[in-house]
Amino acid sequence: MKNSKPVLILILVLTVLMQSGCSRSDQDVSVRLNQLQVPVLKYRENNPVLQLKLVNLDSVPKTVTSVKINTTGTDDLQDIKAVRLFFMGKDSLWVRYETVPDKAGNILDPLYDAFSPLQFGLDMKPAPSITFKGEQMLAPGDNYFWVMVELSDNASLHNKIDAGCNRVSIEGERPAAPDADPAQRQRIGVAVRKHADDNVDTYRVPGLATTRNGTLLAIYDVRHINSHDLQGDIDIGLSRSTDNGNTWEPMRVVLDMGEWGGLPQTYNGVSDACIIVDRNSDKIFIAGYWMHGLHDQETGKWIEGLTADNDAWKYQQERKYSGPGFDPRQTGQFLISTSNDDGQTWSEPANLTRMCKKEEWDLWAVAPGRGITLEDGTLVFPSQGRDEQKRGFSNITYSKDGGITWQTSQPAYYKTNECAVTQLSDGTVMLNMKFGGNRDLRGNQNGRAVAITSDFGETWTEHATSRNTLREPACMGSIHRHVYTEDGIARSILLFSNPEVDHNPRRRTTVKVSFDDGMTWPEEYWLLLDEWYNRGYSCLTSIDEKTIGIIYEGSQADMTFESIQLDELLKR
């Protein structure tokens, strides 16, 4: 009897392990779960919500016969149209992510190559518990499955989706259970524009505004042939939503220079649009940067004889693309189109280049995103340029007469370009700027440039947070003042969005809140929207007092829209 105690302990341990269903250290297949904070999008067929990593510890293949998942953390199962399970083999992700560095080694533009995974089992209707049945061989080592969901068209943008796994059945063995269930719930958004929609290769560079009627207007580059910047066949497109972003009308094209000047569309691209809603009239303005033809890389002179058969436009990053002067053959052009019917139709573009640009500047252009109406009625576009010394700068362009005439300010900061503008609670205008030097800076040295002005940019003062607070991978960002009423008192906060990393590749699209006019951005009020790789541009607006809207270049769609309740941002 003296040896009975160890035997009893062993029996007890084995019994507990069998009853718990947890993976044992001697189990031939272990199950590990992973979730990413990426949006689950309406109008996208398959949205990744749960990764299953099945590790076959044996040297011979195993066969999976069923996988049981749950949807315990999902707010409303009616938001889901279908649930699917896909076998990915040795590939851990649902897309391949690759990057193409520029000549300086900076990774600017991710390329996505979708897999052709094998579906395991049938499409399933949403339920608290779902079992997929089939047969799938597991090779020795790591094997991956992904649970995907397709949303219903009426899914609520303020609900969340979740999935977990209960067990995986292996032929000839007892079921394997995951080691732990990750506590992650994913936000619902809308795929406003996806790669290849309307036969367009890529949609880039978003802007977003809310009209006085409450209509949401989303603008973006329509890059017909590839994802590259100008030069190329690029137009400015617009999507309208009259139901707070739940559905979006078919795309309209606002700025398209066609075959102006006898050159094909590949040499008349328009890019980097910005939108202003005039809060004192029915006018809405969209500005864009138009490039006509090409300039010789060595001499800077305009190239004659370009035709549709000439593909020099593909290599624009190696060329001098704008110089001193006013003429389209000399320099890039600042175009502006107007709507008086809530964004349904748009005027032929006016050209502000001669009105505002200094002749000696190499470049003067609108900065992409959204402009503002100041409290005194002044319309303000964020803008950018390159001076006679070829220094990049950011500034503002404004109109005091409702958009009839415009003026551009002195540079606010150098070594900057794309910028975002807002008005602080004391009436001061703040410019928040992408700083090119941040490509090579890390940690506390990295930070967006910030400047303020009280005289429409005749003079600028560098802000206390400039170059030390809001880190970036040298990317466009958005800043927005949101006004709301609480307990009968008017209040305001600043919102900021960009990729929350300090180096490329861009990822972790995040919204931050400031309660003190941008002096501090407390981390407890950061909201991560999309942690995966993306192109990073974004634009914020107020949908109403209680709701924020954002459109951004996401990992799951070229133009991703999300609606955020103020209570969620403020942790109320």
N, C-alpha and C positions, 0 to 999 in steps of 0.2 A: 504493500500500500504506500510505501514511502515515495514511489515515483508517480503517484496518481495526480499530484498537484500540477506539474508541468503539462500533463496530458489534458487535464481539464482546462487549463489556461489556453492551450492551443485550440481546443474545440471551441471555446468561447470566442476567441479571436476570429476563427473561420466563420462562425455563425454570424457575428456582427458584420463581417465583410459581405457575406452573401445577402444578408437582409438589407444592407444599406444600398446595394447596387452601385457603389462607387468603384472606380477603376482601382485595381490592385497593382502593386508593384510588379507582380508576375503575370499580369494580363498581357496577352500577345498584341492587343490593339488598345491604345490609349486615345481618348477623345479630349481635345482642347478647343475651347470656344473663343472667338474674338469678334468684337463689333467695332466699327468705326463711326465717328460722328460725321456722317455725310447725309445730305438731305435725301428724303424719299420723295420722289417727284411725280406729280400728276402729269399724264401725257407722255410718260416714259414707260416702256413695256416691262422692263425688269430692273428693279431697284435692290441693291444688295443690303441685307439687314443682319445676316449672321454667317460667319465663317466657321466651318467645322474642319479642324485639322485632325485627321486620323493617322496616327503613327503606327505602322505595322512593324513591330519589334522582331518579328520572325523573319527568317530568310526565305520563306516561301510565301506566295500570294495568299490572300484571304478574300472572302466574298461577303460584301455587305448585302443583306436581304431586306432590311427596313431601317428607316430613320424616323423617330418620333420627336416632333418639335412642339413647342407651345408658344402662345402669343399673350402670355400673362400680362405684360406691361403695356399692351396696346390700349389706347383710350377708347376706341370705338371700332369694333370689327367691321362695321358697315363701311368704314373708310377703305377697306381692302376688297379688291375685285377678285384676285387670284393669288395663290401662294405656289411657288415652284421651288424645286431643289435641283441643283446642277452639280455634276461632277466635273472638277477642274483638273484632275490628274495631279501633276507635280507643281502646277502653277498656283500660287497662293492667292492671286488677285483675279478679279473679273475682267480687268483690262491690263495690257502691258503698258508700262509707263517708261518712256524714253525721253531723253533731252538732247537738244542740239545746241552746243555752245557757239557763241559768236567768236570773232577773232581774238577777243581779249580773254576768252575762256568763261564768260558769263553765260549761265544757263537762263535763257529768256523765255523759251517757248516749248512747252511740253507737247509731245506727240502721243496720241492714244491709239492703240491697236487692239480692237476688240477681239476676244477669243471666240472660238466656236465650241462652247462646252457641251457636254452630254447631259440631257435632262434625265434625271432619275425619277421614275414614277410618273404620275399624271399631274396635270393642273389640279389644284385642290381649292375648294372654297374655304373662306376663313372660318376658323373655329378655335376654341380655347386649346384644343389638342388635335394635332394632325399627324397621321402616320403615312409616310411615303414608302411604297413597296416596289421592289425591283431586284436586280442583280447587278452588282458592280464589283469588279475585281480590284483589290487593293494591292499594289506592288509593295515590296519591302521598303520601309522608310516612310517619308511624309506623303500624305494624300489629302486633297482638299475638296470639300463641298462648300457651296454657297446657297443659303436660303435667299430667294428673291421674292419680292411682292410687286404686284401691279395694283395701283390704286384706282378706286372708282372716281368718276369725273366729279362727283359731288363731295369728295373727301374734304374735311375741314382743315384749313390751313393752320389752325391753332391746336390741333391734336398731334399726338406722337405715336410712333410705331415701335414695337419691340418684338423680339423673338428669342426663344431659348431652346435648348435641346434636353430631352429627358433620357433618351437612350439610343444606341445604335446596335442593331442585331447583326451578328456575324455568324455565317453558316458554320455549324459544328461547334460553336462556343456559346457561352452564356453572354447576354447583352452587355455592352460596355456603356458606362455612363460618364459624362464629362466631369473633370476635376472641379470646375466651378462655373457658375453662370455669370457672365459679365453684366454689371449694372449700367446699361447704356440704353437710352431711349432716343430715337431719331426723329427729327422734326420733319414735318410735311411741307413741301414747297411745290413750285410749278416750273416745268420745263418750258419757258416762254419760247426759246429758240434752241434747236439742237443741230449738231453737225448734219449737213445734207438736207435739212428742211428746205423746201422750195428749190431743190437742186443747188443750194448754196454750200460751198465748202465749209466756211467758218463764219460765225458771228462773234464780233469782238467789241470792246470798249463801250460799256453801257452808260447810259444816263437815265434818270428817273425823276419825274415831277408829278405833282397832283394839281389838277386844274381847280378853278374856283367852283366848278360843278361837281368836284369829287372824282373826276375821271383820272385814272393813272395812265401816264404816257411814258412808255419805255422806248429809248432810242439806242441805236447800236450801229456798228460797221457791218455792212453786208459784203463780205469778202468772197466774191463769186468763185475764184479759181483756186486760191490757197489761203493759208493763214497769215501770210506775210503783211508787213506794213506797206504803205505807199512806196513805190508806185505800183499800180495794178488796177484791175477792174473792181473798184470798191464804191459802194453807194452808202447813203445814210438811210436806214430803215426805221420804222416806227410801229409799235404795237400799242393798241388801246385796250384798257379794261374799264368797264363801267360797273363792275361788281367787286371792287376792292381787291382785284388781283386773282380771283378764283378762275376766271376764264379770260381769254385774250382774243381780240378780233384778228383777222388775217393781216399780215404785214402790209403796210403802205411804204412806198419809197418817197422820201422827202427831198433829198438832195442827190441828183444824178446829172452829171455834166455830159453824159452821152458821148458823142463824137465831136465835141466842141473843137473848133479850129482845124477840122479835117483830120484829126488824129483818132485812132481807135480808142475804145473805152479803157483799155489797159494803160493808156497814157493820159487819162482824165479822171483819176481816182479822187474821191472825197472821203475824208476820214475824221476821227476824233471829234464827234459831235458833242454839243453842250446845249441844254435846254433851259429857258427861263419862262416862267409863268408870271405875267404882269398882274400883280394883285389889285391893281386899280383900273383895269379895263378887261376886255375880252381877248386881248392879244397874247399870243404865245410865240416865242422865238426859238428857232433852232439854228445854231451856227455850226459850221464845219470848215475843215481845212482842205482846199482844193489844190491839187498839183497838176500842172499841164506840161506834158512832154518830159524830157530828161535833160540833165546837164552833164557835160563831159567831166569825168573824174579829175583830169589833170588841169584843164583850162577853166572849168566852171562855165563854159559857154553852152548855150542851148543847142541840142543836137538836131540837125535838119534831117528830113527824109525818113522819119520813123513810120513804119507801116505795121499792119496786123501780123505780118510774118516775122517781124523783129521782136525778139524776146528779151531785149535789154532791160525791160521793166522788172524782170525777175530778180535782178541783181542790184536793186536800188540802194542797198545798205553800203555798197562800195562807192557810191557816186555822190557828188555834190548836188544836193536836191533843192537848194534855195539860196538866193544871194541878194545883194543890194538891188534897190529899184522898186518899181510898182507893177510893171507889166507881167502878165502870166508867163512870158518867156524868160523873165528874170528872177521871179520870186514866187513863193507860195501865196495863195490867195485866201482871204478871210471872207467866207460867204455866210449869208444869213437869210432864212426864209421865215415867213410869218403865217400864222393861222388865226382866224377870228371866229371859228366855229368849233371850239373845243378839240382841236387837233384832227378834225376829219378831213380837211383840205388845206393845201399849203400853196403859198405864192411862189412865183419864180424868184430865184435867189437874187438878193442885192449883194454888191461887192463893197466891203468896207476898207479895202486895202489902201486906196489913195486917201481916204478920209482920215485914217488913224496911224498907219505905219510910218515910222521914220525912214526916209529913203535909204539911209546908210545901213540900216539894220539888215542882217542876212535873212532874218525870219521873223515873222509876227503871225501868230495863229491863236485860235481859241484853245483853251484847255478842256479836255473832255469831262463830262459829268453833268453838273447842274449849276446854273447861276441863281441869283436871288433878287428879290425886290426889297430895297432898304425901307426903313420906316418912313422916310421922307418921299418915297415913290421912285427913287433912282433905281434903274435896272443895272445889274452888275454881272458881267461874265468874268470868270477866271480866264486868264490868257497867259501866253508864254512866247518866248522869242529867243533870238540870238543876235547880239549887238555887233557893231562894226569890228570889235576885237574877237569876234566869234565866241563870246562868252554866253552860255545859256542863262536865261533869266526867267522869272515869273513876275506877273503883274496883274492888273485888273483893267477891263475895258467897260465903260459905263455910259449910260444915257440918262439925261435929266429931262428929256422931252418925250418920253414914251416910246423911244426907239426910232425917232426920226433922224437924229444925229447922235454920233458916238465919239468918245474920246478914249485914248489909252494912257495909262499912268506911267510913271517912272518905274524902273525895275525895283522889286521888293527885295530880291536876293539873287545872287549869282551861283552858277553851277547847279541850277534848278531848272525845271521845265513844267511838267504837268502839276497842276495845283488845284486846290479847292477853296472856296470862299464862304464865309459866314459873317453875320453881324452879331456882336456880343451884346450883352444886356445894357451896356452903357452907350451903345450906338457905334462903338468902334468897329471897323472892318478888319477881320482877321483873314490872312492868307496862309494856308497850310500846304507845304510844298514838298514834292519829291526831290530829294537831294542826291545827285549822281554819285557823289563821293561815298555814299553808304554801301555801294556795291562791294567795297573793299574794307569796310569797317565792321567790327563785331562788338557785342556787349555794350558797355556804357558809352562807348564812343559813337555808336550808331543812333541816329535820331533824325526825324523829319525837321526841315527848316520851317520856322513859324515867324511871321511878322505881322504887325498891326499898323493901321493908319487911321487918322481922323480927318484927313484932307484929300480924300479920293486918290491917294497914292502919290501926291506931290512929294511927301516925305514918308518914310517908313521907320518903324522902331522894331528891332529884333525882340521877340517875345522871350520871357524868362524860360520857357520850356523848349526853345529852339535848339535842335541838335542834341538833346539830352533826354527826351521823354518818350516820344512815340517812335519805336523802332520800326524798321521796314527793310525789305529786300530790294530797295530802289524801285518802287511801284506806285502807280496811281492810288490815291486814297480818297475817301469822301468824308467831309465834315458837315454837320447839319445841326441847326438850332431848332429844338422842338419845344413848342409852347403848349402848356396845358393848365387846367384849373384844378386845384385841390383845396377842399374845404372853403370854396368860394374865393380863393386867392390865386391870382395868375402866377405861374411859375415857369421856369425854363431850364432845360438841360442842353448840353452839347453832346452829340453823338459822333463817333468816329469809326470808320471801318477800313480795314486793309488786311493783308496777310500778316499774321502775328508771328513773324520770324525776322531775323536780321540778316539773312542771306538767302540766295537762290538755292534750290528751286522754290518757287512760291507755293505756299500752302497755309493752312490754319486761318481761313477767313474768319475774322472776329469783329464783333461790334463792342465798342467801349463807351462808357458813360462818364461825363464830367459834370459835377454839381457846382463848379466854381469858375465857369467861363474858360475852361481849358487849362487851369493851373495844375490840376491833378486828375488822374484817371484811375480810380481805385480798382485793383484787380478783382475784388469780389463782385464787381459789376460788369465784368467781361462776359460776353456770350459767344461761345464758339459755334459757328454755323457749319463749317466744312473743313475738316482737318486734312483732307487728302490733297494731292498735287493739283494745281489749277493755274490759270493765267493771272488771277489775282485782282483784276480791276473790279470796282464796285461803286454803287451810288445809292444814297439814302434819301428818303422823303418821309413826310408825315402823311399818313392816310387820313387820320382824324386825331383828336386829342388823345385817344386811348391806344392808338395803333401806329406802329412804324412799318414802313415798307423798305425793302432793299432788293436791288437787282445786282447780281454779281456773276463773274466768270467762274463757274463752279467746276468741280470735278465730275459732276454727273450730267451737266448740260452747258452749252456755250453761254446761254443767258438763263440764269436761275433766279427765280423770284421767291422771296419769303416774306411773310407777314408776322410781325413780332408784337405781342401785346406789351404795353408799357408796364403793366404789373409784373410781367416776367423779367423785364430788364431791371426794374427797381426792386426786385425781390420782395414784392408785397403780396 
